[in-house]
Amino acid sequence: MPPRTKKPADQAELFSASTAKEIQDILWKAADKLRGSIDAAQYKEFVLGLIFLKYVSDAFEERRTELAKELAEDGISEEQIGDFLEDRDEYTGAHVFWVPETARWSWIAAHAKAQGVGKLLDEAMDAIMRENASLTGVLPKIFNQDRVDQKRLGELVDLISDARFGGSGDKPAQDLLGEVYEYFLGNFARAEGKRGGEFYTPSSVVRLIVEILEPYEGRVYDPACGSGGMFVQAAKFIKAHQGSKSDIAVYGQELNERTWRLAKMNLAIHGIDGNLAARWGDTFADDKHPDLKADFVMANPPFNIKDWARDESDPRWKYGVPPKNNANYAWLQHMIAKLGERGTAGIVLANGSMSSQSSGEGEIRQALVEADMVACMVALPSQLFRTTQIPACLWFLSKDKSPQGARRLEDRRGEILFIDAREMGEMVDRTERVFTEADLAKIADTYHAWRGTPSAREAGQTYEDVPGFCYSANLETVREHGYVLTPGRYVGAVEAEEESAEAVAERMSKLTEELYRLFDKSAHLEKTVRERLGRISA
């Protein structure tokens, strides 16, 4: 009997992993070994490309197994079943990518050692793009290069093969691989620091925007879509409310070529049929969706960019021409121009956008307020974004704050809701804060109660101002504040609870005891110092 081959440590760990989080951690650790042998700018594409290839292959094999079962139950002969299993329409009709035999993960794993893993992976990427028009030019072909450590690449392929993504509870392979993809995106953003912000928005911030906007159905647009996180979270929101991904139509644009590729893969791996245009491009100079009118706009555009394609005659600048040294108000006006008659938008911007008076920004903000475009302002806590130390806020815009007929919303024309969430969230490590489930619910429920949405009515929620947290201001009040939209100016201070005489006495007693204890400690320290100085002098 031949001796057993000892599995590498990563594979042994993987077989003992019991949760999706453990699988993610082990795969990240294994993939990280390749970092030194691959150009840093390509590393994301390299690893996420592998995960994507595993996803399309797993989805294909799942559909193949399902199809074989359906055909057998229909009494189709084995010979005929074989023909049907190679009919691409049976896959594309079920929204599954067609994967040629030599691009299937099982083929690659079986032939990697004999034919070279890098060569097989590049050929597989090429074959999948050739057979699926929506993936043309998207997948990376960077595996068969001299600088790539082929031995470590082979180990990573083996590890991903062993991950058994489809075998964790009730989750299908697509959901588990989608979670792995998101986990890797987050880790890459942390590893890259400031540059990571170009493609990744922290998930709790994305969730807050989605929970407030409630995109149950309609057209969803992100003009600076990064890796597509807003769209993925919108699809998750719909699924959580028993809807279907097909209830929304996704439109996006991204300036960076590599980030655009990541977004296309991210949507595909989550089963979202999105329109991110045929190419990447500058939203200001080359709007890829010029005629779009969206129901929801969700975005985290780059903050305070100075070098942007500014055209003073652009019809989007309805409320004033944005300054050439800062695009914040260009983003706001672009998104307003994209909203349908009853559209709403949630945008992450730098705090300075709420109060800046420079280069005409104050006048543009005044025009937005007087046009009743601003629905809600949310001040965010620090350290939500690992990639920037610039304090941030959320702008929520609305084209129609009326009751909207049968929707029976609260009439909020001439009002703006201010929410101060600066003290919310919890630290997950030294440098990163996240919103908890309770935080997300509190902020979103406050907005829904203020707006009188169906979800608020169903939950029996009504709005009231809460000192230190939220305040509904009329336009006259905003005018008195010089159109500055910083929530702290409006919500006031937290009301202090009145203490009973007994509670005050008890607190004073404890403070007195602590004071005497400090005095005693100080006296003891002084005595010790004097004794030591005395010994030194002697």
C-alpha positions as a Python dict, from the first residue, in 0.01 Angstrom:
ca = {
    (1, 'M'): (0, 0, 0),
    (2, 'P'): (159, 333, -103),
    (3, 'P'): (221, 587, 173),
    (4, 'R'): (-38, 858, 215),
    (5, 'T'): (49, 1196, 73),
    (6, 'K'): (51, 1454, 348),
    (7, 'K'): (-176, 1745, 269),
    (8, 'P'): (-33, 2097, 295),
    (9, 'A'): (-120, 2276, 621),
    (10, 'D'): (-372, 2506, 451),
    (11, 'Q'): (-563, 2211, 306),
    (12, 'A'): (-565, 2031, 640),
    (13, 'E'): (-708, 2345, 802),
    (14, 'L'): (-967, 2378, 527),
    (15, 'F'): (-1099, 2027, 577),
    (16, 'S'): (-1146, 2099, 949),
    (17, 'A'): (-1311, 2438, 888),
    (18, 'S'): (-1670, 2442, 1006),
    (19, 'T'): (-1789, 2792, 912),
    (20, 'A'): (-1787, 3012, 604),
    (21, 'K'): (-1575, 3266, 798),
    (22, 'E'): (-1308, 3003, 867),
    (23, 'I'): (-1302, 2907, 498),
    (24, 'Q'): (-1261, 3274, 403),
    (25, 'D'): (-975, 3327, 648),
    (26, 'I'): (-787, 3018, 529),
    (27, 'L'): (-828, 3108, 161),
    (28, 'W'): (-710, 3463, 228),
    (29, 'K'): (-402, 3338, 410),
    (30, 'A'): (-322, 3100, 124),
    (31, 'A'): (-381, 3361, -148),
    (32, 'D'): (-165, 3610, 41),
    (33, 'K'): (136, 3383, -14),
    (34, 'L'): (130, 3483, -382),
    (35, 'R'): (153, 3856, -308),
    (36, 'G'): (530, 3876, -348),
    (37, 'S'): (535, 3709, -690),
    (38, 'I'): (266, 3924, -852),
    (39, 'D'): (256, 4292, -937),
    (40, 'A'): (68, 4467, -656),
    (41, 'A'): (-164, 4647, -898),
    (42, 'Q'): (-273, 4313, -1048),
    (43, 'Y'): (-300, 4115, -726),
    (44, 'K'): (-672, 4183, -668),
    (45, 'E'): (-762, 4081, -1021),
    (46, 'F'): (-547, 3772, -994),
    (47, 'V'): (-709, 3631, -678),
    (48, 'L'): (-1063, 3750, -744),
    (49, 'G'): (-1037, 3616, -1099),
    (50, 'L'): (-969, 3270, -957),
    (51, 'I'): (-1269, 3294, -725),
    (52, 'F'): (-1486, 3407, -1015),
    (53, 'L'): (-1372, 3114, -1230),
    (54, 'K'): (-1461, 2877, -946),
    (55, 'Y'): (-1804, 3042, -919),
    (56, 'V'): (-1896, 3013, -1288),
    (57, 'S'): (-1776, 2653, -1291),
    (58, 'D'): (-1969, 2560, -975),
    (59, 'A'): (-2284, 2730, -1103),
    (60, 'F'): (-2249, 2546, -1433),
    (61, 'E'): (-2203, 2207, -1261),
    (62, 'E'): (-2500, 2271, -1031),
    (63, 'R'): (-2719, 2351, -1330),
    (64, 'R'): (-2584, 2042, -1511),
    (65, 'T'): (-2675, 1815, -1218),
    (66, 'E'): (-3017, 1976, -1186),
    (67, 'L'): (-3080, 1940, -1561),
    (68, 'A'): (-2981, 1572, -1564),
    (69, 'K'): (-3227, 1506, -1281),
    (70, 'E'): (-3508, 1692, -1460),
    (71, 'L'): (-3449, 1502, -1785),
    (72, 'A'): (-3436, 1164, -1610),
    (73, 'E'): (-3766, 1238, -1435),
    (74, 'D'): (-3916, 1322, -1776),
    (75, 'G'): (-3818, 977, -1903),
    (76, 'I'): (-3545, 1097, -2143),
    (77, 'S'): (-3293, 827, -2239),
    (78, 'E'): (-2933, 848, -2119),
    (79, 'E'): (-2808, 903, -2471),
    (80, 'Q'): (-3044, 1194, -2524),
    (81, 'I'): (-2963, 1334, -2179),
    (82, 'G'): (-2597, 1357, -2286),
    (83, 'D'): (-2697, 1577, -2583),
    (84, 'F'): (-2913, 1803, -2369),
    (85, 'L'): (-2636, 1846, -2113),
    (86, 'E'): (-2420, 2007, -2380),
    (87, 'D'): (-2697, 2239, -2505),
    (88, 'R'): (-2585, 2589, -2405),
    (89, 'D'): (-2944, 2724, -2417),
    (90, 'E'): (-3030, 2500, -2120),
    (91, 'Y'): (-2778, 2703, -1918),
    (92, 'T'): (-2809, 3055, -2051),
    (93, 'G'): (-3187, 3026, -2027),
    (94, 'A'): (-3142, 2964, -1654),
    (95, 'H'): (-2909, 3268, -1625),
    (96, 'V'): (-2601, 3046, -1593),
    (97, 'F'): (-2283, 3123, -1788),
    (98, 'W'): (-2188, 2864, -2049),
    (99, 'V'): (-1853, 2711, -1951),
    (100, 'P'): (-1664, 2511, -2219),
    (101, 'E'): (-1525, 2180, -2101),
    (102, 'T'): (-1162, 2296, -2085),
    (103, 'A'): (-1261, 2595, -1871),
    (104, 'R'): (-1443, 2390, -1608),
    (105, 'W'): (-1271, 2379, -1271),
    (106, 'S'): (-1269, 2000, -1263),
    (107, 'W'): (-1079, 1991, -1595),
    (108, 'I'): (-824, 2249, -1479),
    (109, 'A'): (-763, 2069, -1149),
    (110, 'A'): (-720, 1734, -1326),
    (111, 'H'): (-477, 1860, -1593),
    (112, 'A'): (-290, 2135, -1406),
    (113, 'K'): (25, 1936, -1326),
    (114, 'A'): (62, 1788, -1675),
    (115, 'Q'): (-9, 2099, -1881),
    (116, 'G'): (84, 2387, -1646),
    (117, 'V'): (-171, 2558, -1423),
    (118, 'G'): (-102, 2914, -1539),
    (119, 'K'): (-148, 2823, -1906),
    (120, 'L'): (-476, 2639, -1835),
    (121, 'L'): (-614, 2929, -1631),
    (122, 'D'): (-539, 3188, -1901),
    (123, 'E'): (-696, 2962, -2165),
    (124, 'A'): (-1002, 2908, -1943),
    (125, 'M'): (-1053, 3283, -1895),
    (126, 'D'): (-1021, 3337, -2269),
    (127, 'A'): (-1270, 3057, -2349),
    (128, 'I'): (-1533, 3186, -2105),
    (129, 'M'): (-1510, 3540, -2242),
    (130, 'R'): (-1535, 3407, -2596),
    (131, 'E'): (-1851, 3210, -2516),
    (132, 'N'): (-2025, 3478, -2301),
    (133, 'A'): (-2053, 3821, -2461),
    (134, 'S'): (-2130, 4000, -2133),
    (135, 'L'): (-1788, 3899, -1999),
    (136, 'T'): (-1588, 4016, -2302),
    (137, 'G'): (-1274, 4195, -2186),
    (138, 'V'): (-1359, 4143, -1819),
    (139, 'L'): (-1162, 3841, -1694),
    (140, 'P'): (-788, 3857, -1616),
    (141, 'K'): (-541, 3662, -1831),
    (142, 'I'): (-232, 3712, -1615),
    (143, 'F'): (-162, 3365, -1473),
    (144, 'N'): (90, 3223, -1722),
    (145, 'Q'): (372, 3466, -1650),
    (146, 'D'): (732, 3406, -1547),
    (147, 'R'): (700, 3622, -1237),
    (148, 'V'): (402, 3418, -1106),
    (149, 'D'): (508, 3139, -870),
    (150, 'Q'): (343, 2844, -1048),
    (151, 'K'): (395, 2608, -754),
    (152, 'R'): (208, 2836, -515),
    (153, 'L'): (-54, 2903, -782),
    (154, 'G'): (-110, 2527, -811),
    (155, 'E'): (-147, 2499, -432),
    (156, 'L'): (-404, 2778, -435),
    (157, 'V'): (-601, 2605, -711),
    (158, 'D'): (-596, 2283, -505),
    (159, 'L'): (-714, 2473, -200),
    (160, 'I'): (-1003, 2641, -380),
    (161, 'S'): (-1094, 2299, -525),
    (162, 'D'): (-1117, 2156, -172),
    (163, 'A'): (-1322, 2446, -32),
    (164, 'R'): (-1653, 2268, -105),
    (165, 'F'): (-1845, 2595, -122),
    (166, 'G'): (-2174, 2422, -182),
    (167, 'G'): (-2162, 2216, 135),
    (168, 'S'): (-2222, 2470, 412),
    (169, 'G'): (-2574, 2446, 553),
    (170, 'D'): (-2854, 2555, 324),
    (171, 'K'): (-2649, 2809, 129),
    (172, 'P'): (-2590, 2739, -242),
    (173, 'A'): (-2242, 2775, -389),
    (174, 'Q'): (-2332, 3112, -541),
    (175, 'D'): (-2409, 3269, -202),
    (176, 'L'): (-2099, 3130, -35),
    (177, 'L'): (-1870, 3232, -318),
    (178, 'G'): (-2034, 3574, -320),
    (179, 'E'): (-1951, 3611, 49),
    (180, 'V'): (-1591, 3503, -16),
    (181, 'Y'): (-1565, 3760, -298),
    (182, 'E'): (-1695, 4039, -71),
    (183, 'Y'): (-1465, 3929, 211),
    (184, 'F'): (-1163, 3947, -22),
    (185, 'L'): (-1269, 4288, -153),
    (186, 'G'): (-1282, 4418, 204),
    (187, 'N'): (-943, 4272, 288),
    (188, 'F'): (-787, 4417, -25),
    (189, 'A'): (-928, 4760, 64),
    (190, 'R'): (-775, 4738, 412),
    (191, 'A'): (-442, 4618, 273),
    (192, 'E'): (-425, 4898, 16),
    (193, 'G'): (-517, 5177, 256),
    (194, 'K'): (-616, 5501, 84),
    (195, 'R'): (-619, 5350, -267),
    (196, 'G'): (-864, 5084, -148),
    (197, 'G'): (-1131, 5352, -123),
    (198, 'E'): (-1138, 5370, -501),
    (199, 'F'): (-1323, 5041, -524),
    (200, 'Y'): (-1470, 4964, -181),
    (201, 'T'): (-1726, 5125, 51),
    (202, 'P'): (-1755, 4977, 404),
    (203, 'S'): (-2047, 4736, 411),
    (204, 'S'): (-2223, 4894, 710),
    (205, 'V'): (-2229, 5233, 530),
    (206, 'V'): (-2370, 5069, 216),
    (207, 'R'): (-2631, 4888, 424),
    (208, 'L'): (-2739, 5213, 591),
    (209, 'I'): (-2798, 5383, 255),
    (210, 'V'): (-2992, 5083, 123),
    (211, 'E'): (-3199, 5041, 440),
    (212, 'I'): (-3301, 5408, 428),
    (213, 'L'): (-3385, 5416, 56),
    (214, 'E'): (-3565, 5077, 52),
    (215, 'P'): (-3511, 4996, -319),
    (216, 'Y'): (-3782, 4729, -351),
    (217, 'E'): (-3811, 4775, -727),
    (218, 'G'): (-3715, 5007, -1009),
    (219, 'R'): (-3399, 5148, -1166),
    (220, 'V'): (-3093, 5171, -940),
    (221, 'Y'): (-2796, 5384, -1046),
    (222, 'D'): (-2444, 5441, -914),
    (223, 'P'): (-2227, 5684, -1115),
    (224, 'A'): (-1908, 5590, -925),
    (225, 'C'): (-1984, 5224, -867),
    (226, 'G'): (-1643, 5094, -758),
    (227, 'S'): (-1665, 4718, -725),
    (228, 'G'): (-2048, 4724, -725),
    (229, 'G'): (-2116, 4700, -351),
    (230, 'M'): (-2425, 4923, -363),
    (231, 'F'): (-2590, 4695, -620),
    (232, 'V'): (-2505, 4377, -429),
    (233, 'Q'): (-2653, 4519, -109),
    (234, 'A'): (-2966, 4634, -292),
    (235, 'A'): (-3014, 4280, -423),
    (236, 'K'): (-2967, 4140, -72),
    (237, 'F'): (-3224, 4386, 63),
    (238, 'I'): (-3478, 4273, -196),
    (239, 'K'): (-3410, 3906, -120),
    (240, 'A'): (-3452, 3969, 254),
    (241, 'H'): (-3797, 4113, 178),
    (242, 'Q'): (-3904, 3815, -34),
    (243, 'G'): (-3849, 3994, -363),
    (244, 'S'): (-3650, 3894, -670),
    (245, 'K'): (-3326, 4036, -812),
    (246, 'S'): (-3519, 4093, -1134),
    (247, 'D'): (-3730, 4353, -951),
    (248, 'I'): (-3450, 4607, -999),
    (249, 'A'): (-3260, 4718, -1307),
    (250, 'V'): (-2899, 4809, -1230),
    (251, 'Y'): (-2703, 5085, -1406),
    (252, 'G'): (-2353, 5194, -1317),
    (253, 'Q'): (-2035, 5358, -1434),
    (254, 'E'): (-1674, 5334, -1319),
    (255, 'L'): (-1369, 5538, -1419),
    (256, 'N'): (-1095, 5285, -1342),
    (257, 'E'): (-1054, 4993, -1584),
    (258, 'R'): (-946, 4736, -1324),
    (259, 'T'): (-1220, 4841, -1082),
    (260, 'W'): (-1476, 4817, -1364),
    (261, 'R'): (-1363, 4455, -1420),
    (262, 'L'): (-1403, 4379, -1048),
    (263, 'A'): (-1754, 4525, -1053),
    (264, 'K'): (-1855, 4319, -1357),
    (265, 'M'): (-1730, 4002, -1186),
    (266, 'N'): (-1894, 4098, -856),
    (267, 'L'): (-2236, 4142, -1019),
    (268, 'A'): (-2198, 3818, -1211),
    (269, 'I'): (-2097, 3619, -904),
    (270, 'H'): (-2410, 3748, -725),
    (271, 'G'): (-2634, 3671, -1022),
    (272, 'I'): (-2713, 4037, -1092),
    (273, 'D'): (-2770, 4133, -1456),
    (274, 'G'): (-2635, 4489, -1446),
    (275, 'N'): (-2558, 4746, -1714),
    (276, 'L'): (-2213, 4887, -1634),
    (277, 'A'): (-2167, 4997, -1996),
    (278, 'A'): (-1938, 4833, -2249),
    (279, 'R'): (-1636, 5020, -2111),
    (280, 'W'): (-1519, 5216, -1815),
    (281, 'G'): (-1533, 5596, -1845),
    (282, 'D'): (-1541, 5937, -1672),
    (283, 'T'): (-1895, 6012, -1552),
    (284, 'F'): (-1855, 6389, -1604),
    (285, 'A'): (-1683, 6379, -1944),
    (286, 'D'): (-1847, 6066, -2087),
    (287, 'D'): (-2180, 5982, -1925),
    (288, 'K'): (-2251, 5620, -2024),
    (289, 'H'): (-2623, 5646, -1939),
    (290, 'P'): (-2720, 5990, -2073),
    (291, 'D'): (-3096, 5928, -2091),
    (292, 'L'): (-3137, 5736, -1766),
    (293, 'K'): (-3396, 5847, -1510),
    (294, 'A'): (-3345, 5639, -1197),
    (295, 'D'): (-3575, 5559, -909),
    (296, 'F'): (-3279, 5528, -673),
    (297, 'V'): (-2928, 5669, -684),
    (298, 'M'): (-2674, 5532, -436),
    (299, 'A'): (-2312, 5639, -447),
    (300, 'N'): (-1985, 5695, -265),
    (301, 'P'): (-1800, 5919, -513),
    (302, 'P'): (-1439, 6023, -449),
    (303, 'F'): (-1425, 6312, -199),
    (304, 'N'): (-1307, 6663, -286),
    (305, 'I'): (-1152, 6575, -624),
    (306, 'K'): (-979, 6873, -781),
    (307, 'D'): (-893, 6745, -1128),
    (308, 'W'): (-1227, 6674, -1293),
    (309, 'A'): (-1381, 6727, -1638),
    (310, 'R'): (-1562, 7058, -1583),
    (311, 'D'): (-1774, 7219, -1853),
    (312, 'E'): (-1940, 7541, -1737),
    (313, 'S'): (-2217, 7505, -1996),
    (314, 'D'): (-2315, 7152, -1883),
    (315, 'P'): (-2697, 7139, -1843),
    (316, 'R'): (-2655, 6931, -1525),
    (317, 'W'): (-2549, 7243, -1333),
    (318, 'K'): (-2906, 7358, -1277),
    (319, 'Y'): (-2833, 7497, -931),
    (320, 'G'): (-2499, 7658, -1003),
    (321, 'V'): (-2166, 7580, -1173),
    (322, 'P'): (-1950, 7370, -938),
    (323, 'P'): (-1601, 7503, -863),
    (324, 'K'): (-1312, 7364, -1067),
    (325, 'N'): (-1113, 7270, -755),
    (326, 'N'): (-1382, 7049, -594),
    (327, 'A'): (-1633, 6812, -757),
    (328, 'N'): (-1858, 6750, -454),
    (329, 'Y'): (-2140, 6968, -586),
    (330, 'A'): (-2089, 6834, -935),
    (331, 'W'): (-2165, 6486, -801),
    (332, 'L'): (-2476, 6610, -618),
    (333, 'Q'): (-2612, 6784, -927),
    (334, 'H'): (-2527, 6494, -1158),
    (335, 'M'): (-2727, 6263, -934),
    (336, 'I'): (-3023, 6501, -916),
    (337, 'A'): (-3019, 6515, -1297),
    (338, 'K'): (-3045, 6134, -1301),
    (339, 'L'): (-3348, 6111, -1070),
    (340, 'G'): (-3693, 6033, -1201),
    (341, 'E'): (-4000, 6234, -1097),
    (342, 'R'): (-4019, 6062, -758),
    (343, 'G'): (-3658, 5946, -736),
    (344, 'T'): (-3450, 5945, -419),
    (345, 'A'): (-3074, 5942, -367),
    (346, 'G'): (-2827, 5855, -92),
    (347, 'I'): (-2474, 5991, -133),
    (348, 'V'): (-2160, 5973, 82),
    (349, 'L'): (-1965, 6300, 81),
    (350, 'A'): (-1702, 6479, 288),
    (351, 'N'): (-1832, 6678, 585),
    (352, 'G'): (-1716, 6999, 423),
    (353, 'S'): (-1998, 6969, 170),
    (354, 'M'): (-2249, 7054, 447),
    (355, 'S'): (-2103, 7395, 531),
    (356, 'S'): (-1851, 7510, 267),
    (357, 'Q'): (-1890, 7869, 147),
    (358, 'S'): (-1596, 7870, -92),
    (359, 'S'): (-1609, 7910, -470),
    (360, 'G'): (-1987, 7938, -484),
    (361, 'E'): (-2063, 7611, -300),
    (362, 'G'): (-2270, 7797, -39),
    (363, 'E'): (-2489, 7945, -312),
    (364, 'I'): (-2539, 7603, -476),
    (365, 'R'): (-2635, 7449, -141),
    (366, 'Q'): (-2881, 7734, -82),
    (367, 'A'): (-3037, 7671, -423),
    (368, 'L'): (-3072, 7298, -346),
    (369, 'V'): (-3243, 7375, -15),
    (370, 'E'): (-3478, 7635, -166),
    (371, 'A'): (-3568, 7388, -443),
    (372, 'D'): (-3663, 7144, -163),
    (373, 'M'): (-3427, 6876, -293),
    (374, 'V'): (-3269, 6785, 41),
    (375, 'A'): (-3465, 6529, 245),
    (376, 'C'): (-3221, 6420, 515),
    (377, 'M'): (-2866, 6480, 637),
    (378, 'V'): (-2680, 6222, 848),
    (379, 'A'): (-2355, 6303, 1030),
    (380, 'L'): (-2139, 5989, 1042),
    (381, 'P'): (-1897, 5881, 1316),
    (382, 'S'): (-1523, 5880, 1262),
    (383, 'Q'): (-1323, 5571, 1156),
    (384, 'L'): (-1595, 5412, 943),
    (385, 'F'): (-1360, 5438, 646),
    (386, 'R'): (-1020, 5277, 680),
    (387, 'T'): (-915, 5435, 353),
    (388, 'T'): (-955, 5803, 452),
    (389, 'Q'): (-948, 6013, 767),
    (390, 'I'): (-1173, 6278, 608),
    (391, 'P'): (-1496, 6305, 816),
    (392, 'A'): (-1799, 6201, 611),
    (393, 'C'): (-2174, 6250, 598),
    (394, 'L'): (-2474, 6121, 405),
    (395, 'W'): (-2693, 6336, 183),
    (396, 'F'): (-3041, 6203, 104),
    (397, 'L'): (-3212, 6383, -181),
    (398, 'S'): (-3572, 6357, -301),
    (399, 'K'): (-3749, 6494, -606),
    (400, 'D'): (-4091, 6465, -438),
    (401, 'K'): (-4148, 6506, -63),
    (402, 'S'): (-4527, 6519, -99),
    (403, 'P'): (-4760, 6237, 24),
    (404, 'Q'): (-4747, 6093, -332),
    (405, 'G'): (-5114, 6001, -351),
    (406, 'A'): (-5188, 5636, -279),
    (407, 'R'): (-4850, 5592, -106),
    (408, 'R'): (-4987, 5804, 183),
    (409, 'L'): (-4647, 5932, 291),
    (410, 'E'): (-4608, 6215, 540),
    (411, 'D'): (-4605, 6554, 370),
    (412, 'R'): (-4247, 6672, 427),
    (413, 'R'): (-4236, 6954, 174),
    (414, 'G'): (-4037, 7241, 320),
    (415, 'E'): (-3870, 7021, 584),
    (416, 'I'): (-3532, 6853, 627),
    (417, 'L'): (-3455, 6572, 872),
    (418, 'F'): (-3122, 6600, 1054),
    (419, 'I'): (-2969, 6294, 1220),
    (420, 'D'): (-2651, 6308, 1428),
    (421, 'A'): (-2498, 5958, 1432),
    (422, 'R'): (-2147, 6066, 1532),
    (423, 'E'): (-2155, 5874, 1861),
    (424, 'M'): (-2289, 5553, 1710),
    (425, 'G'): (-2111, 5239, 1591),
    (426, 'E'): (-1862, 5013, 1764),
    (427, 'M'): (-1490, 4958, 1711),
    (428, 'V'): (-1403, 4617, 1563),
    (429, 'D'): (-1032, 4684, 1606),
    (430, 'R'): (-801, 4978, 1677),
    (431, 'T'): (-876, 5159, 1355),
    (432, 'E'): (-1217, 5055, 1221),
    (433, 'R'): (-1569, 5130, 1335),
    (434, 'V'): (-1888, 4965, 1207),
    (435, 'F'): (-2256, 5028, 1258),
    (436, 'T'): (-2427, 4756, 1460),
    (437, 'E'): (-2761, 4607, 1361),
    (438, 'A'): (-2924, 4821, 1631),
    (439, 'D'): (-2756, 5135, 1493),
    (440, 'L'): (-2872, 5062, 1139),
    (441, 'A'): (-3227, 4999, 1258),
    (442, 'K'): (-3239, 5314, 1472),
    (443, 'I'): (-3124, 5547, 1195),
    (444, 'A'): (-3330, 5386, 917),
    (445, 'D'): (-3643, 5359, 1135),
    (446, 'T'): (-3612, 5727, 1227),
    (447, 'Y'): (-3609, 5826, 861),
    (448, 'H'): (-3896, 5593, 772),
    (449, 'A'): (-4107, 5721, 1062),
    (450, 'W'): (-4036, 6081, 954),
    (451, 'R'): (-4131, 6004, 594),
    (452, 'G'): (-4425, 5783, 690),
    (453, 'T'): (-4324, 5491, 467),
    (454, 'P'): (-4532, 5172, 449),
    (455, 'S'): (-4268, 4987, 653),
    (456, 'A'): (-4298, 5249, 931),
    (457, 'R'): (-4679, 5231, 929),
    (458, 'E'): (-4667, 4853, 941),
    (459, 'A'): (-4436, 4869, 1243),
    (460, 'G'): (-4651, 5135, 1411),
    (461, 'Q'): (-4364, 5387, 1411),
    (462, 'T'): (-4426, 5761, 1439),
    (463, 'Y'): (-4169, 6037, 1429),
    (464, 'E'): (-4068, 6273, 1707),
    (465, 'D'): (-3760, 6490, 1757),
    (466, 'V'): (-3500, 6341, 1993),
    (467, 'P'): (-3259, 6597, 2146),
    (468, 'G'): (-2902, 6515, 2053),
    (469, 'F'): (-3006, 6269, 1781),
    (470, 'C'): (-3267, 6391, 1533),
    (471, 'Y'): (-3462, 6706, 1444),
    (472, 'S'): (-3702, 6794, 1164),
    (473, 'A'): (-3629, 7154, 1061),
    (474, 'N'): (-3840, 7375, 838),
    (475, 'L'): (-3677, 7581, 567),
    (476, 'E'): (-3704, 7901, 770),
    (477, 'T'): (-3489, 7743, 1043),
    (478, 'V'): (-3233, 7633, 783),
    (479, 'R'): (-3227, 7987, 642),
    (480, 'E'): (-3156, 8121, 992),
    (481, 'H'): (-2852, 7891, 1003),
    (482, 'G'): (-2722, 8031, 674),
    (483, 'Y'): (-2809, 7711, 483),
    (484, 'V'): (-2545, 7517, 672),
    (485, 'L'): (-2665, 7154, 686),
    (486, 'T'): (-2452, 7016, 970),
    (487, 'P'): (-2688, 6806, 1191),
    (488, 'G'): (-2516, 6913, 1513),
    (489, 'R'): (-2650, 7265, 1461),
    (490, 'Y'): (-3008, 7145, 1470),
    (491, 'V'): (-3042, 6840, 1694),
    (492, 'G'): (-2921, 7017, 2009),
    (493, 'A'): (-2770, 6852, 2316),
    (494, 'V'): (-2880, 6527, 2475),
    (495, 'E'): (-3120, 6592, 2758),
    (496, 'A'): (-2966, 6497, 3093),
    (497, 'E'): (-3179, 6273, 3310),
    (498, 'E'): (-3271, 6421, 3644),
    (499, 'E'): (-3108, 6242, 3937),
    (500, 'S'): (-3277, 6187, 4269),
    (501, 'A'): (-3126, 6340, 4586),
    (502, 'E'): (-3024, 5991, 4702),
    (503, 'A'): (-2845, 5919, 4373),
    (504, 'V'): (-2658, 6251, 4388),
    (505, 'A'): (-2553, 6184, 4749),
    (506, 'E'): (-2431, 5834, 4661),
    (507, 'R'): (-2233, 5965, 4363),
    (508, 'M'): (-2073, 6238, 4577),
    (509, 'S'): (-1980, 5983, 4840),
    (510, 'K'): (-1807, 5764, 4583),
    (511, 'L'): (-1619, 6061, 4437),
    (512, 'T'): (-1506, 6167, 4785),
    (513, 'E'): (-1379, 5817, 4859),
    (514, 'E'): (-1190, 5811, 4528),
    (515, 'L'): (-1037, 6152, 4607),
    (516, 'Y'): (-914, 6039, 4951),
    (517, 'R'): (-771, 5724, 4793),
    (518, 'L'): (-574, 5933, 4545),
    (519, 'F'): (-448, 6157, 4828),
    (520, 'D'): (-329, 5851, 5022),
    (521, 'K'): (-159, 5712, 4712),
    (522, 'S'): (13, 6046, 4647),
    (523, 'A'): (137, 6069, 5007),
    (524, 'H'): (272, 5714, 4993),
    (525, 'L'): (449, 5790, 4666),
    (526, 'E'): (604, 6106, 4810),
    (527, 'K'): (730, 5912, 5116),
    (528, 'T'): (886, 5643, 4895),
    (529, 'V'): (1063, 5901, 4677),
    (530, 'R'): (1202, 6079, 4984),
    (531, 'E'): (1333, 5751, 5128),
    (532, 'R'): (1509, 5659, 4803),
    (533, 'L'): (1661, 6004, 4768),
    (534, 'G'): (1783, 5976, 5125),
    (535, 'R'): (1957, 5644, 5053),
    (536, 'I'): (2120, 5789, 4741),
    (537, 'S'): (2249, 6092, 4936),
    (538, 'A'): (2391, 5868, 5209),
}
